[in-house]
Amino acid sequence: MSSNYETLQQKATEWMKRFHATSDNMVAEPWVDSFWTFDGVLQFSNAPEVAGRDAIVEFFKSQFPHLEHMKHSIVSLDVISNKIYLRATISYRAKGDPERKDITIPGFAVCFFPTELTVDGGFDKMSRFEVYLNPTPLQERIAVAMKNAGPSDLGTHFSHIRGTLPSSDMLSESG
């Protein structure tokens, strides 16, 4: 491999590590403001796009309160033109989970940047972030945590990604 390729991969890895470390703090504003363009777009699988800084911040502000812990780990990545292709695992713990069970989910993401990524630059803020993962195991743990807390707060957390959580009636029937 050429030294330019290795340098480019290293820059992408460093950027992704900063991106993940900031997101793992689960505070939406500094994460979005540091790593997304103001008109950035978030796409989780085939859910509707979330567009613009304020909408992305609100999206994550509605999700983070249901998590006690989140940790991203890079499996591999590659840079092509203005994109970082990322394989990662994400470990979550649902807030209030009586078993405090960690759920690890594999994911794939593509980070789009406004300009080509080179050894000399381009690693500033991304303009689009597409994420592909199956959140069902996390949804199930959130449902357990919410059932344990009572049905009054049962909602559709992470339903934006795929499906919805069971209703409180469904939970009482299964419990």
Secondary structure, 3 states (H helix, E strand, C coil): CCHHHHHHHHHHHHHHHHHHHHHHCCCHHHHHHHHEEEEEEEEECCCCCEECHHHHHHHHHHHHHHEEEEEEEEEEEEEECCEEEEEEEEEEEECCCCCCCEEEEEEEEEEECCCCCECCECCCCEEEEEEEECCHHHHHHHHHHHHHHCHHHCCCCCCCCCCCCCCHHHHHHHC
